[in-house]
């Protein structure tokens, strides 16, 4: 990397920087973030930014072994926290921002109307005592919990939590939606018709933003690594006795290479300050979905509509340059 961003002087960048390579991950929120970073670093700091296609493990491997790309804006790190920590400890990679989006994570959700109609349903423990409120279409005497499609890692997690909470005995059916479209369709149909819905999803996503879905507190503490990593996330045959647990906290970080951390200067300060409020991020994902907008289009929309958010991440001088460059 040939980045030599000027150090902050009186809150402004005193010099321009060279080339910066940013991973444009292949999901909406990460692609959007990469394009926002590109515009702000180019217009505000004078960087020459290139976006390269990315995905979680290939990008981590390339950054760790080759030192490129320089920046990965949104990396979900739970699945490889061990190797990532080694890379941090040995100084090859750094966390430029340990929490770039607020309110994110996986879990079990209900529509806002369900929460309004049934304020007594404050936790998962409350909900599973009332399967009659979430009738399964094929057998209305049972409650429907909509899980992940077969083949997704979260299918195992949900199935084991279903067993841990003894939901079958309490009158529930674990419903496989068949596909990502089926999962979305299940939620959309229920919410649009004013029906109750209970199932798995994650944020930030357009679906959570569009329907203002509410993530339900499990009502129990996280069950610990031995229970979660050693049982809950594994196939049923490897998890004989799952214990009740809340969903593990999702770790999402902005990762940079050592060369960028050492030479990045003001760009590092920007990345460290760059935190998207969850509702704003979900709103941008709704915008992308409804307008068939890509990350570049959404980045411009965000910078124009949400000045109150992003101008807090940079100096007034940088903000003025970005605005002028739009």
C-alpha positions as CSV (number, residue, x, y, z in Angstrom):
1,X,0.0,0.0,0.0
2,X,1.3,3.4,-0.9
3,X,-0.9,5.3,1.5
4,X,0.6,8.3,3.3
5,X,-2.4,10.1,4.6
6,X,-1.4,13.3,6.3
7,X,-1.7,13.4,10.1
8,X,-4.5,15.4,11.6
9,X,-3.6,19.1,12.1
10,X,-6.2,21.2,13.8
11,X,-8.8,18.6,12.8
12,X,-8.0,18.6,9.1
13,X,-5.9,16.4,6.8
14,X,-2.7,18.2,6.0
15,X,-1.8,16.2,3.0
16,X,-3.3,13.8,0.5
17,X,-2.7,10.1,0.4
18,X,-1.8,7.6,-2.2
19,X,-3.5,4.4,-3.2
20,X,-5.9,2.5,-1.0
21,X,-7.5,-0.8,-1.8
22,X,-10.9,-1.6,-0.2
23,X,-12.7,-4.9,-0.2
24,X,-16.2,-4.6,-1.6
25,X,-17.9,-7.6,0.1
26,X,-20.7,-9.4,-1.8
27,X,-23.6,-8.4,0.5
28,X,-25.5,-5.2,0.5
29,X,-24.5,-3.4,3.7
30,X,-20.8,-4.2,3.2
31,X,-20.9,-3.1,-0.5
32,X,-22.6,0.1,0.6
33,X,-20.0,0.8,3.3
34,X,-17.1,0.2,0.9
35,X,-18.5,2.8,-1.5
36,X,-19.1,5.4,1.3
37,X,-15.5,4.9,2.4
38,X,-14.3,5.3,-1.2
39,X,-16.1,8.6,-1.7
40,X,-15.0,10.1,1.7
41,X,-11.4,8.9,1.3
42,X,-11.1,10.2,-2.3
43,X,-13.0,13.5,-1.9
44,X,-12.1,14.3,1.6
45,X,-8.6,13.0,1.9
46,X,-7.3,12.9,-1.6
47,X,-6.8,9.1,-1.7
48,X,-6.7,7.0,-4.9
49,X,-9.2,4.3,-3.9
50,X,-9.9,1.1,-5.7
51,X,-12.6,-1.4,-4.8
52,X,-11.9,-5.1,-5.2
53,X,-14.4,-7.9,-4.9
54,X,-14.4,-9.6,-1.4
55,X,-15.9,-12.3,0.7
56,X,-15.3,-13.0,4.4
57,X,-12.7,-15.8,4.4
58,X,-10.9,-15.1,1.1
59,X,-10.5,-11.5,2.0
60,X,-9.2,-12.3,5.5
61,X,-6.8,-14.8,4.1
62,X,-5.5,-12.4,1.5
63,X,-5.1,-9.6,4.0
64,X,-3.4,-11.9,6.5
65,X,-1.0,-13.6,4.0
66,X,-0.5,-10.9,1.3
67,X,-1.3,-7.6,3.1
68,X,-4.0,-6.7,0.6
69,X,-6.5,-5.3,0.3
70,X,-5.8,-2.6,2.8
71,X,-9.3,-2.3,4.3
72,X,-12.3,-4.6,4.8
73,X,-15.1,-2.4,6.1
74,X,-17.5,-5.0,7.4
75,X,-16.2,-8.3,8.6
76,X,-18.3,-10.8,10.6
77,X,-15.6,-12.4,12.7
78,X,-17.3,-15.0,14.9
79,X,-16.5,-17.9,12.5
80,X,-12.7,-17.3,12.6
81,X,-12.1,-15.3,15.8
82,X,-9.2,-17.6,16.7
83,X,-7.1,-17.0,13.5
84,X,-8.0,-13.4,13.5
85,X,-6.8,-12.9,17.1
86,X,-3.5,-14.5,16.1
87,X,-3.2,-12.0,13.2
88,X,-3.9,-9.2,15.6
89,X,-1.5,-10.5,18.2
90,X,1.3,-10.9,15.6
91,X,0.6,-7.4,14.2
92,X,-0.3,-8.3,10.6
93,X,-3.9,-7.0,11.0
94,X,-5.7,-4.5,13.2
95,X,-9.2,-3.7,14.1
96,X,-9.8,-0.1,12.9
97,X,-13.3,-0.1,14.3
98,X,-14.6,-2.9,16.6
99,X,-18.3,-1.8,16.2
100,X,-19.0,-0.1,12.8
101,X,-22.7,-0.7,13.0
102,X,-24.9,-0.5,16.1
103,X,-27.8,-2.9,16.8
104,X,-26.6,-5.7,14.5
105,X,-26.8,-9.4,15.1
106,X,-28.8,-12.6,14.7
107,X,-31.7,-13.7,16.8
108,X,-35.4,-14.4,17.0
109,X,-37.9,-11.7,15.9
110,X,-41.5,-10.7,16.0
111,X,-43.4,-8.0,14.1
112,X,-44.1,-4.6,15.9
113,X,-47.9,-5.2,15.8
114,X,-47.4,-8.5,17.7
115,X,-45.4,-6.7,20.3
116,X,-48.1,-4.0,20.5
117,X,-51.0,-6.5,20.8
118,X,-49.2,-8.7,23.3
119,X,-47.0,-6.6,25.6
120,X,-46.8,-9.5,27.9
121,X,-44.5,-11.2,25.3
122,X,-41.3,-9.6,26.5
123,X,-38.9,-12.6,26.1
124,X,-38.5,-15.8,24.1
125,X,-39.5,-17.6,27.3
126,X,-42.8,-15.8,27.3
127,X,-43.5,-16.5,23.7
128,X,-42.8,-20.2,23.8
129,X,-45.5,-20.6,26.4
130,X,-48.1,-19.3,23.8
131,X,-47.8,-21.3,20.6
132,X,-51.5,-20.6,20.0
133,X,-50.6,-17.0,19.1
134,X,-48.4,-18.2,16.2
135,X,-50.5,-21.0,14.5
136,X,-48.8,-23.3,12.1
137,X,-50.8,-23.2,8.8
138,X,-50.7,-27.0,8.3
139,X,-51.7,-27.7,11.9
140,X,-53.2,-24.7,13.7
141,X,-53.1,-26.6,17.0
142,X,-49.3,-26.1,16.9
143,X,-47.2,-22.9,16.9
144,X,-44.9,-22.2,14.0
145,X,-41.2,-21.1,14.6
146,X,-39.7,-20.2,11.2
147,X,-36.0,-21.3,11.1
148,X,-33.2,-21.0,8.5
149,X,-33.4,-22.8,5.2
150,X,-31.6,-26.2,5.1
151,X,-27.9,-25.8,4.5
152,X,-27.5,-22.5,6.4
153,X,-25.3,-22.7,9.5
154,X,-28.0,-21.1,11.5
155,X,-30.3,-24.0,10.8
156,X,-28.2,-26.1,13.2
157,X,-28.2,-23.4,15.8
158,X,-31.9,-22.9,15.7
159,X,-32.7,-26.6,15.8
160,X,-30.5,-27.1,18.9
161,X,-32.1,-24.0,20.6
162,X,-35.5,-25.4,19.7
163,X,-34.5,-28.6,21.6
164,X,-32.9,-26.7,24.4
165,X,-36.1,-24.7,25.1
166,X,-38.1,-28.0,24.8
167,X,-40.3,-26.3,22.2
168,X,-41.7,-29.4,20.6
169,X,-43.2,-30.5,23.9
170,X,-44.6,-27.1,24.4
171,X,-46.6,-27.3,21.1
172,X,-44.2,-25.8,18.5
173,X,-43.2,-26.9,15.0
174,X,-39.8,-26.0,13.5
175,X,-40.7,-24.7,10.0
176,X,-38.1,-24.8,7.2
177,X,-38.9,-22.0,4.8
178,X,-37.1,-23.7,2.0
179,X,-35.0,-20.8,0.8
180,X,-33.9,-17.3,1.5
181,X,-36.8,-16.1,-0.6
182,X,-39.1,-18.4,1.4
183,X,-37.9,-17.0,4.7
184,X,-38.4,-13.4,3.5
185,X,-41.8,-14.3,2.0
186,X,-43.0,-15.9,5.2
187,X,-42.2,-12.7,7.2
188,X,-43.6,-10.4,4.6
189,X,-46.9,-12.2,4.2
190,X,-47.5,-12.3,7.9
191,X,-46.6,-8.7,8.6
192,X,-48.5,-7.4,5.5
193,X,-51.6,-9.2,6.6
194,X,-51.3,-8.2,10.3
195,X,-50.6,-11.7,11.5
196,X,-48.2,-12.8,14.2
197,X,-44.8,-14.2,13.1
198,X,-42.0,-15.7,15.1
199,X,-38.7,-16.8,13.6
200,X,-35.0,-16.3,12.9
201,X,-33.5,-13.3,11.1
202,X,-30.5,-11.0,11.3
203,X,-29.7,-7.3,11.1
204,X,-28.6,-5.1,9.3
205,X,-31.0,-6.2,6.5
206,X,-33.7,-4.7,4.3
207,X,-36.3,-7.0,5.8
208,X,-35.7,-5.9,9.4
209,X,-35.6,-2.2,8.3
210,X,-38.7,-2.4,6.0
211,X,-40.9,-4.1,8.6
212,X,-39.4,-2.6,11.8
213,X,-39.0,-6.1,13.2
214,X,-38.3,-6.4,16.9
215,X,-35.6,-8.7,18.2
216,X,-36.8,-10.6,21.2
217,X,-34.7,-10.9,24.3
218,X,-34.3,-14.6,25.1
219,X,-34.9,-14.1,28.8
220,X,-31.8,-16.2,29.6
221,X,-28.1,-15.5,29.7
222,X,-25.7,-16.7,27.1
223,X,-24.9,-20.3,28.0
224,X,-21.2,-20.1,27.6
225,X,-18.7,-21.2,25.0
226,X,-18.8,-24.9,26.0
227,X,-22.6,-25.0,25.4
228,X,-22.6,-22.7,22.4
229,X,-19.4,-23.6,20.5
230,X,-19.3,-27.2,21.7
231,X,-23.0,-28.0,21.1
232,X,-25.4,-25.4,19.9
233,X,-23.7,-24.7,16.6
234,X,-23.0,-28.3,15.8
235,X,-25.1,-31.0,14.1
236,X,-27.7,-32.7,16.4
237,X,-25.7,-35.9,16.6
238,X,-22.8,-33.9,18.1
239,X,-25.1,-32.0,20.5
240,X,-26.8,-34.5,22.7
241,X,-27.8,-32.1,25.5
242,X,-28.2,-28.5,24.4
243,X,-28.8,-26.0,27.2
244,X,-31.0,-22.8,26.9
245,X,-29.0,-19.8,25.8
246,X,-29.4,-16.4,24.3
247,X,-27.8,-15.9,20.9
248,X,-24.1,-15.4,20.9
249,X,-23.1,-11.7,20.3
250,X,-22.2,-11.1,16.7
251,X,-18.7,-9.6,16.3
252,X,-18.4,-7.3,13.3
253,X,-15.3,-5.2,12.8
254,X,-13.6,-3.0,10.2
255,X,-10.2,-4.7,9.6
256,X,-7.1,-3.0,8.2
257,X,-3.6,-4.3,7.3
258,X,-0.6,-3.3,9.4
259,X,0.8,-1.1,6.6
260,X,-2.4,0.9,6.5
261,X,-2.5,1.2,10.2
262,X,1.0,2.5,10.3
263,X,0.7,5.0,7.4
264,X,-3.0,5.7,7.3
265,X,-3.0,8.7,9.6
266,X,-6.2,10.7,9.3
267,X,-7.9,7.8,7.3
268,X,-7.5,5.7,10.4
269,X,-9.2,8.4,12.5
270,X,-12.1,8.4,10.0
271,X,-12.5,4.7,10.1
272,X,-12.4,4.6,13.9
273,X,-15.1,7.3,14.1
274,X,-17.3,5.8,11.3
275,X,-20.3,4.1,13.2
276,X,-23.6,3.6,11.4
277,X,-26.7,3.7,13.6
278,X,-28.6,0.5,13.0
279,X,-31.9,2.1,12.0
280,X,-30.0,4.3,9.4
281,X,-28.2,1.2,8.0
282,X,-31.4,-0.8,7.7
283,X,-33.1,2.2,6.1
284,X,-30.3,2.4,3.5
285,X,-30.7,-1.4,2.8
286,X,-34.5,-0.8,2.2
287,X,-33.6,2.0,-0.2
288,X,-31.2,-0.3,-2.1
289,X,-33.9,-3.0,-2.3
290,X,-36.8,-0.8,-3.3
291,X,-34.7,1.2,-5.9
292,X,-32.6,-1.6,-7.1
293,X,-29.6,0.6,-6.2
294,X,-26.1,-0.7,-5.9
295,X,-23.6,0.2,-3.3
296,X,-22.3,3.2,-5.3
297,X,-25.8,4.7,-5.7
298,X,-26.7,4.1,-2.1
299,X,-23.4,5.8,-0.9
300,X,-24.3,9.0,-2.7
301,X,-27.9,8.9,-1.4
302,X,-26.6,8.4,2.2
303,X,-24.1,11.2,1.9
304,X,-26.8,13.6,0.6
305,X,-29.6,12.5,3.0
306,X,-27.7,11.8,6.2
307,X,-25.2,14.6,6.7
308,X,-26.2,14.6,10.3
309,X,-24.6,11.2,10.7
310,X,-21.4,11.2,8.5
311,X,-20.3,14.7,9.2
312,X,-19.6,13.7,12.8
313,X,-17.0,11.2,11.5
314,X,-14.8,13.8,9.9
315,X,-13.4,17.3,10.4
316,X,-15.4,20.3,9.0
317,X,-12.7,20.8,6.3
318,X,-13.1,17.2,5.1
319,X,-16.8,17.3,5.3
320,X,-16.8,20.4,3.0
321,X,-14.6,18.7,0.5
322,X,-16.9,15.7,0.4
323,X,-20.0,17.8,-0.1
324,X,-18.3,19.8,-2.8
325,X,-17.3,16.5,-4.6
326,X,-20.8,15.0,-4.7
